[in-house]
């Protein structure tokens, strides 16, 4: 599992470690890891041209010491000093001793270089880049591959927000622990490929952020035993679709059936469309509580203005997932009154409506938004988008590492609701069901889009869910 920690937690671990090490040893560890990553990107170090964008403080010091290591291997290294009066003196001295120089024309040198090292602002930075630094960041992106030191300058390390102009990196070398901003958009898209350098930090056992990987998902996935029958595997109820949106019902049922449910009970007006595609579905005219026993409910995709079924489902003593149109009728009080788990799966627009905020605010502040929703509704919240986040009132926030921009297609959220609801029915807690569902959904979309990427349909995502299971389980 990939874990991330807040700036305050990392800083505390650094202080504890520095108290036990000789002065400067921690920075040398970071610089060594940074220099190694730069060597790999360059391929051939001798004769290459490297430009360091150096701000004040330790972040600039890491860049300077790494630059000195590259210069000793024959690279031509130039340092652009954004704050000459506050530059890390030890790092600058090491660079000069190794043959590196201070640039006297930053834009000219950037135009001629093979690699740029972004050491402008560290993890303690707040706000976007100043105009002079922003100009250099733009020039760097247009000229050569950019390696960010710890995180791209100008992004918020704790939240993933990008409050102004920021560096766009091809790779980021981070030290000791991943920072949340490296995993959460909009900052994540600016970080490029990530490399973690172990510098010996001792961190809390429970991380503040988690990103599941194949082994974690494989361990969580429910598998039928020899004595299993369709009811023991989990029965998920789906309330979806309408005369206007019958396809939403088909897609939600597709996700549920291919998400591992032993059986799916469908309640709604799109029974004919559902049975035409999936004759194994158990259909009922409703209301939901008369449809038969289920271990979870999924409600909302394409139901339009029909709210009576929602009240019925909210009264059920089983985990429920509320998506799409169903979210419009929720109140915090009604959700908080439930005894079983509730999972909400909004996209940014739906989250904005629930919070009474503008959509662009939610997209810019994804982490704060998902946490606020989880606290307000006392529910598990899966916030869909470029970074899918899963949050509860307490505990680590989960960040989904799979997915593709091609998932931004009509109906893909209905499929996600179905597969996640099936995992709830199989007995996974809401946070695990949401995280595993998003992971499988993202893998399926990648498979559907292909290695080069191509437009996909939501039905194709559902069709590839079985293959995504095999990807995870081997």
VEXMAR-385899 format. One line per field, with one value per residue (C-alpha): residue number from 0; y, x, z; chain. Coordinates in steps of 0.25 Angstrom, whole numbers. Each point is the difference from the previous one (the first is absolute). Layout:
N
seq <- NUM;... .
v <- Y;... .
u <- X;... .
w <- Z;... .
mol <- A;... .
//
This chain:
474
seq <- 0;1;2;3;4;5;6;7;8;9;10;11;12;13;14;15;16;17;18;19;20;21;22;23;24;25;26;27;28;29;30;31;32;33;34;35;36;37;38;39;40;41;42;43;44;45;46;47;48;49;50;51;52;53;54;55;56;57;58;59;60;61;62;63;64;65;66;67;68;69;70;71;72;73;74;75;76;77;78;79;80;81;82;83;84;85;86;87;88;89;90;91;92;93;94;95;96;97;98;99;100;101;102;103;104;105;106;107;108;109;110;111;112;113;114;115;116;117;118;119;120;121;122;123;124;125;126;127;128;129;130;131;132;133;134;135;136;137;138;139;140;141;142;143;144;145;146;147;148;149;150;151;152;153;154;155;156;157;158;159;160;161;162;163;164;165;166;167;168;169;170;171;172;173;174;175;176;177;178;179;180;181;182;183;184;185;186;187;188;189;190;191;192;193;194;195;196;197;198;199;200;201;202;203;204;205;206;207;208;209;210;211;212;213;214;215;216;217;218;219;220;221;222;223;224;225;226;227;228;229;230;231;232;233;234;235;236;237;238;239;240;241;242;243;244;245;246;247;248;249;250;251;252;253;254;255;256;257;258;259;260;261;262;263;264;265;266;267;268;269;270;271;272;273;274;275;276;277;278;279;280;281;282;283;284;285;286;287;288;289;290;291;292;293;294;295;296;297;298;299;300;301;302;303;304;305;306;307;308;309;310;311;312;313;314;315;316;317;318;319;320;321;322;323;324;325;326;327;328;329;330;331;332;333;334;335;336;337;338;339;340;341;342;343;344;345;346;347;348;349;350;351;352;353;354;355;356;357;358;359;360;361;362;363;364;365;366;367;368;369;370;371;372;373;374;375;376;377;378;379;380;381;382;383;384;385;386;387;388;389;390;391;392;393;394;395;396;397;398;399;400;401;402;403;404;405;406;407;408;409;410;411;412;413;414;415;416;417;418;419;420;421;422;423;424;425;426;427;428;429;430;431;432;433;434;435;436;437;438;439;440;441;442;443;444;445;446;447;448;449;450;451;452;453;454;455;456;457;458;459;460;461;462;463;464;465;466;467;468;469;470;471;472;473 .
v <- 0;14;9;15;9;15;10;2;-15;-1;12;-6;-13;8;8;-13;-6;12;0;-13;2;9;14;0;-16;0;10;-8;-12;7;6;-13;-6;12;-1;-14;2;12;-10;-10;11;5;-13;6;9;4;12;2;14;2;12;1;10;3;7;2;-10;-15;-3;9;-7;-14;5;6;-12;-9;9;-1;-15;1;10;-9;-10;9;7;15;6;14;5;11;6;6;6;2;6;-12;-11;-13;4;-14;-5;11;-2;-15;3;10;-9;-11;9;5;15;10;4;14;-1;-10;0;-2;-12;-6;0;-8;-10;-15;-1;10;-2;7;4;13;-2;-12;-7;12;9;7;7;0;4;14;6;-1;-15;-3;6;-10;-11;2;1;-13;-8;5;-3;-14;-11;6;-7;5;0;-6;6;9;14;8;-11;-3;-12;-3;2;-2;14;9;14;7;-3;-12;-8;-12;-11;-13;-7;3;-5;1;-3;-9;-1;3;13;1;10;-10;-9;10;8;11;-1;-14;2;10;-10;-10;-13;-2;-5;-2;1;-6;9;-8;7;-7;3;-3;-14;6;9;12;-5;-13;-5;-15;-8;-14;-8;8;-1;-15;-2;7;-6;-10;-13;-11;-13;-14;1;14;1;13;5;-2;7;13;5;15;7;11;11;8;4;7;1;11;-7;-15;-2;5;-13;-9;6;-1;-14;-3;5;-8;-13;2;5;-14;0;-13;6;13;5;11;9;11;3;-5;-15;-3;6;-6;-14;1;2;-8;-11;-5;13;-2;11;6;11;6;6;-5;-6;-10;-4;-11;-1;8;3;14;10;9;11;12;-1;5;0;15;6;-13;2;-10;-12;7;2;-15;-4;10;-8;-13;-6;-3;8;9;8;13;5;10;5;-7;10;12;-5;-3;8;-1;-3;-12;-6;2;-7;-13;-12;-7;6;11;2;13;0;14;7;14;6;-8;2;15;-1;-8;10;13;4;2;-12;7;2;-15;-4;10;-5;-15;-5;11;-3;-15;1;11;-9;-12;8;7;-13;-10;-8;-6;9;-4;12;-3;8;1;-5;-9;2;-8;6;-3;9;-6;-8;1;5;-10;5;-8;-2;-7;6;8;13;-8;-4;14;-6;-2;-11;-4;5;-10;-11;4;0;-14;-6;7;-4;-14;1;6;-12;-10;6;10;12;13;6;-13;-2;14;-1;-14;4;12;-8;-11;11;7;-12;-4;13;0;-14;5;13;-9;4;12;5;1;4;-10;-3;-3;-13;-4;4;-10;-10;1;-2;-15;3;10;-10;-9;11;1;-14;-5 .
u <- 0;5;-1;1;2;-3;11;-1;2;12;6;-1;7;11;3;0;10;9;2;7;8;12;-4;-3;-1;-15;2;11;-9;-11;10;6;-14;-3;13;-2;-14;6;11;-11;-8;13;5;14;4;14;-2;-14;-6;-8;-7;-3;-12;4;-8;3;1;2;-7;10;11;-5;1;14;6;-6;5;14;-1;-4;12;10;-5;3;-13;-1;-8;-5;-8;-11;-1;-14;4;16;0;-7;6;5;15;5;-7;5;14;-1;-5;11;11;-5;1;-15;-3;-10;-8;0;-11;-11;-9;12;6;-14;-2;14;-1;-3;-7;-6;0;-11;5;-8;-10;0;-12;-2;-3;-14;-7;4;14;4;0;15;0;-13;8;11;-10;-6;13;5;-12;2;15;3;-5;-2;3;-7;7;-10;-12;-2;1;-12;-10;-5;7;-12;-12;4;-5;6;-3;8;11;8;11;-4;10;3;4;0;10;-6;8;-4;-15;-10;-7;-15;1;8;-12;-12;-4;2;14;2;-1;12;9;3;6;3;12;1;14;1;8;-3;-12;-8;-15;-13;-5;-14;2;-9;-2;1;0;-4;9;-2;4;-10;-11;2;0;-13;-8;-10;1;-11;3;-4;-12;-5;-13;-5;-6;12;9;-9;-13;0;-13;1;-10;3;-5;-13;-8;10;12;-1;14;4;-6;6;14;-2;-4;11;10;-7;0;15;4;-1;-15;-6;-13;-6;-14;-5;-11;-5;-7;11;-2;-2;13;7;-5;3;15;1;-11;7;-5;-12;-10;-11;-10;3;0;14;-3;-9;10;6;12;13;13;2;-8;5;-10;1;5;-10;-12;-4;-9;-5;3;-10;10;11;-8;-3;15;5;-9;7;10;10;12;-5;7;-7;4;-4;-15;-1;10;-10;-10;10;1;11;-10;-6;13;5;-12;3;7;6;11;-3;9;-2;7;-1;7;5;-13;-8;9;-1;-15;1;10;-7;13;4;5;13;3;-2;9;11;-2;-3;6;-7;-13;0;4;-11;-11;4;-1;-13;-7;7;2;11;2;6;2;2;9;14;4;-10;0;-6;-2;-7;-2;14;11;9;-6;1;6;-3;12;-7;-9;2;-6;-8;-9;-6;-12;-15;-4;14;-4;-13;10;8;-12;-4;14;2;-14;3;12;-8;-10;12;3;11;0;-4;14;6;-12;1;16;0;-12;7;13;-7;-8;13;7;-12;0;15;-2;-12;8;12;15;-1;-13;-13;-14;-8;-15;-5;-4;14;5;-10;4;14;-2;2;14;3;-3;10;11;-1;0;10 .
w <- 0;-4;12;2;12;3;0;15;2;-10;7;14;-6;-6;13;8;-10;-2;15;-1;-13;-3;-5;-15;-1;-3;-11;-6;0;-7;-10;-3;-4;-8;-8;-2;-6;-9;-5;-4;-8;-7;-4;-3;11;-6;-9;4;3;13;6;14;4;14;11;14;11;0;-13;-7;8;-5;-14;1;7;-11;-10;6;-1;-15;-3;6;-10;-11;-2;-3;12;1;12;-2;14;2;14;-1;14;6;-7;7;2;2;-13;-8;5;-4;-14;-3;6;-10;-12;0;-3;3;-12;-5;-10;5;-13;-9;8;2;-16;-1;11;1;13;10;15;7;14;1;12;10;7;9;-12;0;-12;-14;-6;-1;-14;-2;5;-9;-12;2;3;-14;-7;7;-5;-14;0;6;10;14;13;12;14;10;-8;-11;5;1;4;14;6;10;-9;-14;-3;-10;4;-11;-10;3;-6;-9;1;-8;13;15;10;14;13;12;-4;-10;2;-2;-11;-9;0;-1;-12;-4;5;-4;-14;1;7;-11;4;14;7;15;7;13;9;13;6;11;-3;7;-3;-5;-12;-2;-15;-7;-14;-2;-9;-7;13;9;-10;-2;15;2;-12;5;-7;1;8;-4;9;-6;-7;-7;13;8;-10;2;-6;-4;-3;-11;-1;-12;-14;-4;-13;-4;4;-1;-3;14;5;-10;3;15;-1;-9;10;12;-8;-4;13;7;5;1;-5;-3;3;-9;4;-9;-13;-9;2;-14;-4;11;-3;-15;3;13;1;13;8;10;-3;8;-2;14;10;4;14;-7;-11;9;9;-4;7;-6;-8;-12;-3;-8;-14;-10;10;-4;10;6;15;7;-3;7;13;-1;-2;11;10;-3;10;-10;-7;-11;-11;-5;-13;-11;1;14;6;-3;10;12;13;10;11;-8;-3;14;6;-7;7;-11;-9;-11;-12;-8;-14;-6;-11;2;-4;9;11;-2;1;13;6;-6;-7;-14;-8;-4;15;3;-12;5;15;-2;13;9;-8;2;15;2;-6;8;13;-4;-3;9;-12;-9;-12;-13;-8;-15;-9;-5;13;7;15;11;14;13;12;5;-5;-12;-13;-11;-14;-12;-9;-12;-10;-13;-6;-9;12;-2;-8;2;9;5;14;-1;-2;12;9;-4;2;14;4;-3;9;11;-1;1;13;-2;9;-8;0;-6;-10;-5;-1;-7;-9;-5;-2;-8;-8;-3;-5;-9;-6;-3;-7;-8;-4;-4;2;-10;6;-8;2;8;4;14;-5;-4;14;6;-10;4;15;0;-6;10;11;-7;-1;15;4;-10 .
mol <- A;A;A;A;A;A;A;A;A;A;A;A;A;A;A;A;A;A;A;A;A;A;A;A;A;A;A;A;A;A;A;A;A;A;A;A;A;A;A;A;A;A;A;A;A;A;A;A;A;A;A;A;A;A;A;A;A;A;A;A;A;A;A;A;A;A;A;A;A;A;A;A;A;A;A;A;A;A;A;A;A;A;A;A;A;A;A;A;A;A;A;A;A;A;A;A;A;A;A;A;A;A;A;A;A;A;A;A;A;A;A;A;A;A;A;A;A;A;A;A;A;A;A;A;A;A;A;A;A;A;A;A;A;A;A;A;A;A;A;A;A;A;A;A;A;A;A;A;A;A;A;A;A;A;A;A;A;A;A;A;A;A;A;A;A;A;A;A;A;A;A;A;A;A;A;A;A;A;A;A;A;A;A;A;A;A;A;A;A;A;A;A;A;A;A;A;A;A;A;A;A;A;A;A;A;A;A;A;A;A;A;A;A;A;A;A;A;A;A;A;A;A;A;A;A;A;A;A;A;A;A;A;A;A;A;A;A;A;A;A;A;A;A;A;A;A;A;A;A;A;A;A;A;A;A;A;A;A;A;A;A;A;A;A;A;A;A;A;A;A;A;A;A;A;A;A;A;A;A;A;A;A;A;A;A;A;A;A;A;A;A;A;A;A;A;A;A;A;A;A;A;A;A;A;A;A;A;A;A;A;A;A;A;A;A;A;A;A;A;A;A;A;A;A;A;A;A;A;A;A;A;A;A;A;A;A;A;A;A;A;A;A;A;A;A;A;A;A;A;A;A;A;A;A;A;A;A;A;A;A;A;A;A;A;A;A;A;A;A;A;A;A;A;A;A;A;A;A;A;A;A;A;A;A;A;A;A;A;A;A;A;A;A;A;A;A;A;A;A;A;A;A;A;A;A;A;A;A;A;A;A;A;A;A;A;A;A;A;A;A;A;A;A;A;A;A;A;A;A;A;A;A;A;A;A;A;A;A;A;A;A;A;A;A;A;A;A;A;A;A;A;A;A;A;A;A;A;A;A;A;A;A;A;A;A;A;A;A;A;A;A;A;A;A .
//
